[in-house]
């Protein structure tokens, strides 16, 4: 069951409550006795560690690959020019 944090909009009192997902949110402040509690958004209390997670295995993969890969220099005209090669046997017949 998750722990939810609440804060009273009237007096500023904060509290934590262990509740089921299906439980209705609290509204009654135990400090000032007003119906002014609002649920707070808070960070989780766990972190995914070990292998197989984005954070540990894939986050910096593209940066490491870019730095470690040797830079390829394109030869002049190799990618843009297309040469037509005719077989020698065909050349002999045409002559």
Secondary structure by P-SEA (a helix, b strand, c coil): cbbbbbbbcccccccccccccccccccccccccccbbbbbbbbbcccccccccccccccaaaaaaaaaccbbbbccccccbbbbbbcaaaaaaac
